[in-house]
Amino acid sequence: MASRWQKWGNGFGPGAIAPALILPWAIAASAQDIAPELAADPLLSPLVDELAQASPVEITGLTLETGDAGLQIQLETSGGELSTPTTNVSGNALIIEIPNATLAEELLEFEPADGIALVQVIALPGDIVQIAITGDAAPPEVTITPESTGLALGVTPGIAQVGTEDDAIEIGVTGEDENDYVVPDATTATRTDTPLSETPQSIQVIPRQVLEDQQVVELGDAVRNASGVVSSSRDQRGPRFIIRGFSNAAVLRDGFRLLNAGGGNVGYQELSNIEQIEVLKGPASILSGALEPGGAINLVTEQPLSEPYYEFGARVGSRFLVEPSIDLSGPITEDGRVLYRLNALFRREDYYRDFDVPIERVFIAPVVSWAISDRTDLTVELEYSNETRPADFSGIPVIGDRVADIPFDRITGEPDDDANNEFLRVGYQFEHRFSDRWKIRNSFRYIDFDNEFVANTAFQFIGDEADGNLFRGWVQNAQPIDSYELQTNVVGEFSTGSMEHTLLAGVDLYRRDFNAFRRIDLSRQPLFNIFDPVYGVPRPDSFDDPIPQISSSRTDNLGLYVQDQIQVLNNLFLLAGLRYDTVTQDSDNFDLMTSDSRSDDAFTPRIGLVYQPIDEISLYGSYSTSFRPNSGITRAGDLTDPEEGQQFEIGARAELLDGRLAANLALFNITKQNVATADPNNLPGEIFVVATGEQRSQGIELDVIGEIMPGWNIVANYAYTDADITEDNTGLEGNRLFGVPEHNVNLWTTYEIQSGDLAGLGFGLGVNYVSERFGDNDNSFILEDYFLTNAAISYERDNWRAGLNFRNLFDVDYIDSSEGSRTIEVRPGKGLTIIGSVSVEF
């Protein structure tokens, strides 16, 4: 192009057009807009020809007709010929790609003709239109006839070849990717399908394959695959986590709140129907409302598949683990518009400490999706689980500045202390696409979580704590939770000049009802000696009566938000958003006969920038904020001011080896203000608070995940976290936040033999290291560091897979977490755990 401008720029005849006039015309015009007199000019005709080839041609019409000759597909353009298409075969699908073309409206047609399963026409990046035609038994045959204003495709069913084992391509659904450790996109950070390379905030995605390779059962083991995430509680009502130094990290399921910051537990979430886990680092309030500033964990569930899929699995293992499971999916109707998926399992195992009560769980999760039209979809889903487990409330007490030196499987309660957790989640997701660029989404979730436990609980040491004599009392507790959440948003894509925008605007409505029932019996019972335990204290007879209610609370949250993702240049991306929340809290304390009500509102902005110097590297920086109402009561009887958080983060992301290996490096600084601290004017026994505290966490995180070479996968991460109390009324200023290790390292790597007689045989090895932590904010005792080793061996052949996993291979004693008390809730982790599994797919 440049040589022609130089050639023509030296002089023109009387009828020529100056280059200064031609250039803006050439940029603005399309091939269809070129005037005939310009195309006929002998000097301009080469430029016109090249422009006609470079400007994309829009496909404005698509028609499918069935006749004796088979299926006829007609593509009509707004004027001009389409470029020569390319074809290739994938399984039973014939893929046709037309370069230099755009599409006015996409098409998806199921079973348009005998022998043809479906036809899908979509637009790909780079001005490419793709036509996928899937045959029932083999790739179809096609005759392509160019026309002056489009293309004509004649399609006939292919003939199946004997011995062909390729599966038909699955289009428009989440499939079963067997080997991919790298997921390039995530929705948690933006509520849109955004490449991680264009997201100005650290987010780690743990795909299904990692969970299967590690035989993960509990969420606490899964999140070790992301840097800076550690356990803060193994409560019998459900786990809690610390992210970037701040506890009570929010847990979401498909973007809906399960565990609200500071709002209790919602059970041990089942992972058998999870497609991937997305861990967002830093404040997420702009899209998820009132949350802690450390981050959020989003569990993304599996969705129905368009092709029949059946998986039957079983696990057996240590402590008499038995777990049969099923995962079924496919179409319900002949036209494939109604699909289903069903996950179900039963799990039974003994607890890893000396309780007589086993863990037993029943879980079922049906999902049905309906493609109402080519532009409208509806998905309805339900999850139900019922679980009994030991009420491991007391844990192991502290003596001096260390956890008591007793066997970690020894309990300080009674062997029959038990808990029951029943969880129900139902909801729907509706989406309507007005066009290829604009859509509206409306979703709803209802959660009912009923829980109750009974435990003989350690309250305090009597006399010298070194003697080990505990005073115990019976506790019966129930905290049922009901929550309702409605999300509605509009997503639109548009341009302003050369900049491309993805606009998100929406409203969230959230209601949470929390009720507390409790009975405490402090009747005299023999002292319990932790060095020479004697069990057998019976439960009080009164525990058979209904539990008295001690309090109730209702939280209502309205959130309005807008977000714009702007592609400023091909390698420069801007993210800007603003959310407004108004939260009303009403609470009743039936013991004190008091009622409180408070309303708070806040604006939480976020802004970030991503720059890509080369395609493989993204450099980013961002500022984000958080907001969470407080629950403490001031001397005046009011709820305290809400907590506010802010984060500054810079980082870099690399996608190497053609995207098979991803690495993320992040530096962050988070400050949380208005932390509730004790009122300095409190008299003995008073628990009034003032919102004057401040906490700060800063550090560096590195995550690497992906495939180093065929068959060799790796997950590795490291986090350095410096989390301190920077302002406090009670002398804690300068102390470290409890439960937060300075150093945390995790590694997992697998290799599967790719060829030969041993093809399909795989091996895995991993380690987890957590440095020492303080067990309370007084920094009065230390949880010692620990190093765990994990291993695996597996074999996969055709449609079946077997595996054997070893977690904590050397049976190391370690403390998993503490909740800030010296006598209760300091809980050890699991010892050596062996899990064997076998599964078969059809």
DOMIDREN-811101 format. One line per field, with one value per residue (C-alpha): residue number from 0; x, y negated, z negated. Coordinates in steps of 0.25 Angstrom, whole numbers. Layout:
N
nr NUM	...
x X	...
y Y	...
z Z	...
This chain:
842
nr 0	1	2	3	4	5	6	7	8	9	10	11	12	13	14	15	16	17	18	19	20	21	22	23	24	25	26	27	28	29	30	31	32	33	34	35	36	37	38	39	40	41	42	43	44	45	46	47	48	49	50	51	52	53	54	55	56	57	58	59	60	61	62	63	64	65	66	67	68	69	70	71	72	73	74	75	76	77	78	79	80	81	82	83	84	85	86	87	88	89	90	91	92	93	94	95	96	97	98	99	100	101	102	103	104	105	106	107	108	109	110	111	112	113	114	115	116	117	118	119	120	121	122	123	124	125	126	127	128	129	130	131	132	133	134	135	136	137	138	139	140	141	142	143	144	145	146	147	148	149	150	151	152	153	154	155	156	157	158	159	160	161	162	163	164	165	166	167	168	169	170	171	172	173	174	175	176	177	178	179	180	181	182	183	184	185	186	187	188	189	190	191	192	193	194	195	196	197	198	199	200	201	202	203	204	205	206	207	208	209	210	211	212	213	214	215	216	217	218	219	220	221	222	223	224	225	226	227	228	229	230	231	232	233	234	235	236	237	238	239	240	241	242	243	244	245	246	247	248	249	250	251	252	253	254	255	256	257	258	259	260	261	262	263	264	265	266	267	268	269	270	271	272	273	274	275	276	277	278	279	280	281	282	283	284	285	286	287	288	289	290	291	292	293	294	295	296	297	298	299	300	301	302	303	304	305	306	307	308	309	310	311	312	313	314	315	316	317	318	319	320	321	322	323	324	325	326	327	328	329	330	331	332	333	334	335	336	337	338	339	340	341	342	343	344	345	346	347	348	349	350	351	352	353	354	355	356	357	358	359	360	361	362	363	364	365	366	367	368	369	370	371	372	373	374	375	376	377	378	379	380	381	382	383	384	385	386	387	388	389	390	391	392	393	394	395	396	397	398	399	400	401	402	403	404	405	406	407	408	409	410	411	412	413	414	415	416	417	418	419	420	421	422	423	424	425	426	427	428	429	430	431	432	433	434	435	436	437	438	439	440	441	442	443	444	445	446	447	448	449	450	451	452	453	454	455	456	457	458	459	460	461	462	463	464	465	466	467	468	469	470	471	472	473	474	475	476	477	478	479	480	481	482	483	484	485	486	487	488	489	490	491	492	493	494	495	496	497	498	499	500	501	502	503	504	505	506	507	508	509	510	511	512	513	514	515	516	517	518	519	520	521	522	523	524	525	526	527	528	529	530	531	532	533	534	535	536	537	538	539	540	541	542	543	544	545	546	547	548	549	550	551	552	553	554	555	556	557	558	559	560	561	562	563	564	565	566	567	568	569	570	571	572	573	574	575	576	577	578	579	580	581	582	583	584	585	586	587	588	589	590	591	592	593	594	595	596	597	598	599	600	601	602	603	604	605	606	607	608	609	610	611	612	613	614	615	616	617	618	619	620	621	622	623	624	625	626	627	628	629	630	631	632	633	634	635	636	637	638	639	640	641	642	643	644	645	646	647	648	649	650	651	652	653	654	655	656	657	658	659	660	661	662	663	664	665	666	667	668	669	670	671	672	673	674	675	676	677	678	679	680	681	682	683	684	685	686	687	688	689	690	691	692	693	694	695	696	697	698	699	700	701	702	703	704	705	706	707	708	709	710	711	712	713	714	715	716	717	718	719	720	721	722	723	724	725	726	727	728	729	730	731	732	733	734	735	736	737	738	739	740	741	742	743	744	745	746	747	748	749	750	751	752	753	754	755	756	757	758	759	760	761	762	763	764	765	766	767	768	769	770	771	772	773	774	775	776	777	778	779	780	781	782	783	784	785	786	787	788	789	790	791	792	793	794	795	796	797	798	799	800	801	802	803	804	805	806	807	808	809	810	811	812	813	814	815	816	817	818	819	820	821	822	823	824	825	826	827	828	829	830	831	832	833	834	835	836	837	838	839	840	841
x 0	11	18	5	4	18	16	3	7	17	7	-8	-15	-27	-37	-29	-32	-21	-16	-20	-35	-34	-28	-39	-49	-42	-42	-57	-63	-66	-65	-80	-79	-69	-74	-74	-66	-55	-54	-53	-41	-29	-20	-30	-34	-23	-26	-41	-38	-29	-40	-50	-42	-39	-53	-61	-74	-86	-95	-109	-118	-117	-128	-128	-137	-138	-141	-138	-124	-122	-120	-118	-112	-112	-104	-108	-99	-102	-94	-81	-75	-70	-56	-52	-56	-47	-52	-47	-53	-54	-61	-74	-74	-70	-65	-66	-59	-61	-50	-53	-67	-77	-90	-103	-110	-105	-112	-114	-123	-124	-127	-131	-130	-129	-115	-111	-111	-109	-104	-98	-93	-86	-76	-62	-51	-44	-55	-57	-71	-71	-81	-82	-90	-90	-95	-102	-92	-81	-76	-86	-81	-83	-83	-80	-84	-80	-90	-90	-96	-93	-91	-99	-96	-102	-101	-103	-101	-87	-85	-80	-66	-64	-54	-56	-56	-56	-68	-77	-73	-81	-85	-90	-89	-79	-72	-63	-49	-39	-26	-27	-21	-22	-36	-34	-47	-55	-67	-65	-57	-66	-79	-76	-68	-55	-41	-32	-21	-31	-35	-28	-29	-23	-32	-28	-37	-36	-42	-49	-37	-29	-40	-41	-26	-25	-38	-42	-54	-54	-53	-42	-33	-37	-33	-19	-17	-18	-8	-11	-23	-23	-33	-39	-49	-53	-66	-76	-86	-76	-62	-57	-45	-35	-31	-20	-20	-35	-44	-58	-56	-69	-73	-81	-88	-90	-88	-99	-95	-94	-85	-87	-76	-77	-90	-88	-86	-94	-89	-78	-81	-81	-71	-76	-84	-74	-68	-57	-54	-51	-43	-44	-33	-36	-50	-61	-72	-75	-81	-85	-89	-85	-72	-59	-47	-38	-46	-57	-58	-68	-72	-76	-86	-87	-97	-105	-99	-105	-100	-103	-93	-93	-82	-83	-72	-68	-58	-53	-42	-37	-46	-56	-59	-70	-75	-84	-87	-94	-93	-103	-106	-112	-125	-139	-146	-143	-140	-129	-135	-138	-125	-123	-112	-112	-102	-104	-96	-95	-83	-80	-67	-62	-57	-42	-43	-48	-63	-73	-81	-78	-79	-91	-96	-107	-106	-114	-114	-123	-122	-131	-128	-138	-134	-148	-143	-130	-129	-136	-131	-136	-129	-135	-127	-128	-117	-120	-111	-113	-101	-98	-84	-77	-79	-64	-66	-55	-43	-30	-28	-15	-5	5	8	6	-5	-6	4	-7	-10	-17	-28	-32	-45	-49	-64	-72	-71	-86	-86	-92	-97	-107	-106	-118	-116	-126	-123	-133	-133	-133	-125	-132	-125	-131	-122	-128	-116	-102	-98	-109	-115	-122	-121	-129	-126	-131	-126	-133	-125	-130	-119	-123	-113	-112	-101	-100	-86	-80	-71	-58	-60	-47	-36	-38	-25	-12	-14	-2	-10	-20	-33	-44	-58	-68	-83	-93	-97	-108	-108	-116	-115	-124	-122	-131	-127	-133	-125	-130	-120	-124	-114	-112	-99	-97	-85	-83	-73	-69	-59	-48	-51	-59	-68	-75	-85	-91	-102	-111	-118	-117	-127	-123	-130	-124	-132	-123	-128	-121	-125	-117	-117	-106	-105	-94	-99	-87	-80	-66	-54	-48	-34	-28	-16	-25	-38	-51	-63	-78	-85	-99	-107	-117	-131	-135	-128	-139	-148	-149	-137	-140	-138	-128	-128	-132	-127	-131	-122	-128	-118	-121	-109	-108	-96	-90	-77	-70	-59	-53	-43	-36	-25	-22	-13	-19	-31	-39	-48	-57	-69	-77	-87	-97	-102	-112	-113	-123	-121	-132	-128	-135	-128	-138	-129	-127	-141	-135	-137	-127	-129	-119	-118	-104	-101	-88	-82	-71	-63	-53	-43	-32	-23	-17	-6	-1	13	13	1	7	9	-1	3	-8	-11	-24	-31	-43	-52	-61	-72	-78	-88	-83	-91	-85	-93	-89	-91	-102	-109	-106	-100	-86	-82	-79	-65	-58	-47	-38	-28	-16	-11	-1	3	7	1	8	1	12	14	2	-6	-4	4	-1	6	2	10	3	7	-4	-7	-21	-26	-39	-44	-55	-52	-60	-52	-55	-60	-49	-60	-65	-68	-65	-75	-79	-76	-79	-71	-66	-62	-48	-39	-31	-24	-15	-10	1	9	13	7	11	3	7	-3	-3	4	19	19	9	5	12	4	7	0	9	8	14	9	16	6	9	-5	-5	-14	-10	-20	-27	-33	-28	-13	-13	-7	5	0	-1	-15	-17	-17	-9	4	15	19	10	15	7	12	4	10	5	11	3	11	6	10	14	9	8	0	-10	-2	0	7	5	13	10	14	7	15	9	18	15	3	-2	-15	-21	-20	-14	-3	-2	0	6	1	14	18	15	19	10	13	3	4	-5	-4	-15	-18	-27	-32	-43	-55	-51	-41	-35	-27	-21	-17	-9	-11	-2	6	15	4	9	1	-2	-13	-22	-28	-32	-43	-36	-39	-29	-39	-48	-48	-33	-35	-24	-24	-26	-15	-11	-23	-23	-34	-36	-46	-51	-60	-66	-72	-82
y 0	-10	-8	-12	-24	-28	-25	-33	-44	-50	-56	-54	-57	-67	-56	-50	-52	-56	-46	-55	-54	-39	-34	-38	-33	-20	-19	-22	-14	0	8	7	-9	-11	-19	-13	-25	-23	-8	-11	-21	-14	-21	-17	-3	4	-3	0	15	16	8	17	29	23	18	29	33	34	47	41	54	68	79	94	102	117	124	137	132	131	118	105	93	80	68	54	42	27	26	32	46	54	59	73	81	92	105	116	127	129	142	143	128	121	107	96	83	70	60	45	46	41	47	39	50	64	77	90	101	115	126	118	130	145	149	135	133	118	105	94	81	71	59	61	51	45	44	59	66	80	90	104	115	127	141	152	162	156	142	137	135	121	114	99	90	75	65	50	47	59	74	86	99	112	122	137	147	154	169	174	181	194	192	177	174	158	152	142	128	121	107	97	105	107	120	130	125	136	129	114	108	94	87	74	67	64	57	54	41	35	43	44	54	47	52	52	45	33	33	23	31	44	56	71	82	96	105	118	126	121	125	139	141	138	145	133	135	122	108	105	115	109	94	98	97	82	73	66	74	82	88	80	90	105	102	113	104	101	96	82	76	65	58	48	47	44	55	58	58	58	72	70	81	77	62	63	61	74	69	54	47	49	56	70	83	90	104	112	109	121	121	133	123	112	109	99	90	76	69	54	46	33	25	31	21	14	27	35	25	24	33	34	27	40	46	56	71	74	88	90	102	111	109	118	124	125	139	151	153	163	164	174	173	179	175	183	180	177	177	186	176	180	171	176	164	162	150	151	141	140	135	138	134	139	125	123	110	116	122	127	131	139	140	149	156	163	162	168	168	168	155	153	151	160	157	169	161	163	153	157	148	149	140	138	126	126	115	113	103	99	92	85	79	76	63	67	77	82	91	96	103	109	114	122	128	134	137	142	141	139	126	124	110	110	115	115	105	96	97	85	81	94	104	114	126	137	147	139	149	147	140	131	133	145	156	155	140	138	128	128	118	118	109	106	96	94	83	80	72	65	59	51	46	34	35	40	28	26	36	36	46	49	59	63	72	76	83	90	95	102	106	111	117	122	122	123	111	107	93	91	97	99	96	97	99	108	118	119	119	113	108	113	109	114	106	108	98	96	84	86	76	73	64	58	52	46	41	33	27	23	25	17	16	3	-6	-21	-24	-14	-9	4	4	15	8	15	9	16	16	27	29	38	42	50	55	61	67	72	83	87	94	95	105	102	112	118	129	135	127	132	135	134	143	154	152	159	159	162	150	151	140	132	137	123	124	132	120	109	99	85	74	63	54	51	42	38	31	25	20	12	10	2	3	-1	4	1	10	1	6	-7	-1	13	15	5	8	0	5	-5	-3	-9	-2	-8	0	-3	8	8	17	20	29	34	39	47	49	34	31	20	17	9	4	-3	-7	-10	-13	-14	-16	-6	-10	-1	-5	3	3	14	12	23	20	33	43	52	42	33	22	17	7	5	-2	5	3	11	8	17	13	15	23	18	9	-5	-10	-18	-6	-8	2	-3	-10	0	5	-1	5	1	8	4	15	16	29	36	48	57	67	76	88	84	81	95	89	77	69	57	48	38	28	23	13	14	5	8	-3	-5	9	11	10	10	-3	-8	-13	1	6	20	29	18	22	8	5	-7	-7	-12	0	1	13	14	26	25	35	42	54	63	73	83	93	101	111	111	121	132	140	131	122	113	104	95	83	75	64	54	47	36	34	25	17	3	-4	1	-3	9	10	19	8	14	29	38	43	57	69	62	68	60	70	80	90	100	109	120	127	139	146	156	165	162	174	188	200	191	180	174	177	165	160	148	141	129	121	111	102	92	84	81	73	66	73	60	45	44	52	60	73	79	89	96	97	110	117	127	137	142	153	160	171	172	180	176	184	182	178	182	176	181	174	175	162	160	147	144	156	156	154	140	134	120	109	106	93	85	76	67	74	82	92	96	96	99	110	120	124	138	149	158	160	170	169	179	176	182	176	180	171	173
z 0	-4	10	17	9	13	27	28	19	30	39	44	57	57	53	42	27	17	7	-4	0	4	-10	-19	-8	-8	-23	-24	-12	-11	2	5	4	15	26	40	46	36	38	53	51	56	46	34	39	32	19	20	23	10	2	7	3	-11	-15	-22	-15	-23	-23	-24	-21	-25	-19	-21	-11	-11	2	10	12	-3	-11	-4	-12	-5	-10	-5	-6	-6	7	12	13	1	0	3	-10	-16	-21	-31	-39	-54	-59	-52	-49	-36	-39	-28	-31	-22	-24	-23	-26	-37	-42	-44	-52	-57	-55	-62	-56	-62	-52	-40	-31	-32	-35	-40	-55	-55	-47	-55	-48	-57	-56	-61	-64	-53	-43	-41	-40	-44	-39	-47	-41	-49	-44	-52	-48	-40	-35	-24	-10	-4	9	9	20	20	25	27	14	5	5	7	-1	3	-8	-8	-20	-21	-21	-34	-33	-40	-52	-54	-68	-67	-75	-69	-72	-84	-81	-91	-103	-114	-111	-118	-115	-120	-120	-121	-133	-127	-127	-119	-123	-136	-140	-155	-153	-143	-142	-127	-120	-120	-117	-129	-121	-120	-135	-143	-156	-161	-159	-159	-152	-157	-146	-148	-143	-155	-165	-159	-158	-173	-177	-184	-194	-202	-197	-207	-199	-186	-189	-193	-177	-178	-185	-198	-202	-215	-225	-236	-241	-240	-248	-248	-241	-229	-226	-225	-218	-219	-206	-206	-221	-223	-229	-226	-211	-203	-196	-184	-175	-161	-165	-177	-191	-200	-211	-213	-220	-235	-233	-238	-231	-220	-221	-214	-199	-190	-179	-170	-161	-160	-147	-152	-164	-162	-173	-172	-180	-186	-188	-180	-186	-172	-167	-179	-190	-204	-205	-212	-204	-203	-192	-188	-184	-173	-171	-156	-154	-142	-132	-123	-110	-97	-94	-103	-115	-126	-137	-148	-159	-172	-183	-195	-204	-218	-230	-223	-212	-202	-191	-179	-170	-156	-146	-135	-124	-110	-102	-107	-94	-80	-75	-86	-92	-105	-112	-126	-136	-148	-159	-171	-182	-195	-204	-217	-225	-239	-245	-246	-261	-272	-270	-269	-259	-245	-233	-224	-213	-202	-190	-178	-168	-155	-145	-133	-122	-111	-98	-97	-84	-77	-85	-99	-109	-122	-132	-145	-156	-170	-180	-192	-202	-216	-225	-239	-245	-258	-265	-266	-274	-285	-276	-285	-296	-297	-308	-309	-295	-288	-285	-296	-295	-293	-282	-271	-270	-284	-287	-298	-296	-296	-286	-282	-280	-266	-256	-245	-233	-222	-210	-199	-188	-176	-165	-151	-140	-129	-117	-105	-94	-87	-76	-75	-84	-94	-104	-117	-129	-140	-151	-165	-176	-189	-200	-212	-222	-234	-244	-259	-268	-282	-288	-302	-301	-308	-314	-322	-330	-345	-353	-346	-331	-331	-339	-328	-336	-327	-332	-322	-319	-309	-297	-288	-276	-263	-253	-242	-230	-219	-207	-195	-184	-170	-160	-147	-137	-123	-115	-103	-93	-85	-79	-81	-70	-70	-84	-87	-100	-108	-117	-129	-137	-147	-160	-171	-182	-194	-207	-218	-230	-241	-254	-266	-276	-288	-301	-310	-322	-332	-342	-350	-344	-347	-342	-329	-329	-315	-318	-325	-318	-324	-315	-317	-323	-318	-311	-319	-318	-314	-301	-296	-297	-286	-287	-292	-282	-286	-274	-260	-249	-235	-225	-213	-202	-189	-180	-167	-158	-145	-138	-125	-119	-109	-98	-96	-87	-82	-94	-104	-112	-123	-133	-141	-150	-161	-171	-180	-192	-203	-214	-225	-237	-247	-259	-272	-284	-292	-304	-306	-301	-291	-277	-267	-253	-244	-230	-223	-209	-201	-187	-184	-171	-163	-152	-145	-133	-125	-115	-106	-101	-94	-92	-103	-114	-121	-131	-140	-151	-159	-170	-177	-189	-198	-208	-219	-230	-245	-255	-268	-277	-283	-296	-291	-286	-271	-261	-258	-245	-233	-230	-218	-210	-199	-190	-181	-172	-161	-154	-141	-135	-124	-115	-110	-101	-92	-104	-110	-122	-130	-141	-149	-158	-167	-178	-187	-198	-205	-217	-225	-233	-243	-250	-262	-275	-290	-295	-305	-315	-316	-331	-334	-327	-317	-302	-295	-283	-275	-260	-261	-257	-245	-239	-227	-218	-208	-200	-187	-181	-169	-162	-151	-145	-132	-123	-122	-111	-106	-118	-128	-136	-148	-158	-167	-176	-186	-195	-205	-213	-224	-231	-243	-253	-250	-259	-272	-285	-293	-292	-280	-270	-263	-265	-253	-249	-254	-245	-234	-230	-225	-215	-208	-197	-189	-178	-170	-157	-149	-137	-128	-119	-105	-96	-96	-105	-117	-111	-120	-133	-141	-154	-162	-174	-182	-195	-204	-213	-223	-232	-246	-250	-262	-268	-273	-271	-285	-278	-291	-284	-271	-262	-257	-242	-235	-222	-215	-204	-194	-183	-173	-162	-152	-139	-128	-116	-106	-114	-128	-139	-152	-162	-176	-184	-196	-204	-216	-211	-224	-234	-239	-251	-248	-253	-241	-247	-260	-262	-272	-285	-294	-299	-287	-272	-270	-261	-255	-240	-235	-236	-225	-215	-204	-193	-182	-171	-158	-148	-134	-124	-113
